[in-house]
């Protein structure tokens, strides 16, 4: 399952959903399109999304380029550096093109997630 994340005035990012948390990834994909204002936490961009899902295969760590769902905040997250999640997340995919764009995201930039 491929998705595209458009960040206003910054560019488009391509990602692939994977099978680390297949139920979460499928629910996420079925609820696309989603959009919201970017929020920043260390080297992570996130925003709340209209998806309520429990932990599936929670992970306390992340890798650069991981996209994840954070159940406590119903949030979509993109990890672009070495910082780690505040708490466990469900990893649902990876950025495959445009990760550098995420490094330039400012708080409040509008993000739109679409099916590719």
C-alpha positions, 0 to 999 in steps of 0.5 A, a space after each residue: 500500500 503506497 501513500 503520498 504525504 503533501 506538505 504545503 509549500 514544501 513538497 511531497 513525500 512517498 511512503 509504503 505501508 508495511 506489515 509490522 502492524 498490519 491491522 493498524 496499517 490497514 485501518 489507516 489506509 482505509 481512512 485516507 485521506 487525512 490532513 492536519 497541521 504539523 506539530 514537532 517533537 524533537 526529530 518527529 513530525 506528527 499530527 492527530 488523525 481521525 483514527 482510533 486504534 489500540 496497540 498491536 505490536 508496540 515498539 519503544 524505538 524508531 528508525 529514521 524514516 519510520 511512519 507510525 501511529 501513536 495510540 495515546 494521541 491518535 496521531 500519525 508520526 514521521 521520525 526523521 532523525 535519531 530521537 525516539 518516541 515519547 512512548 510506544 508506537 505502532 510502526 505502519 510503514 517507511 518513507 521511500 522518497 522525500 525524507 529530506 523534506 520532513 527536516 524542513 517542516 515547520 510547526 503548523 505546516 499543513 499536511 495531507 495524506 493521500 493514497 498514491 
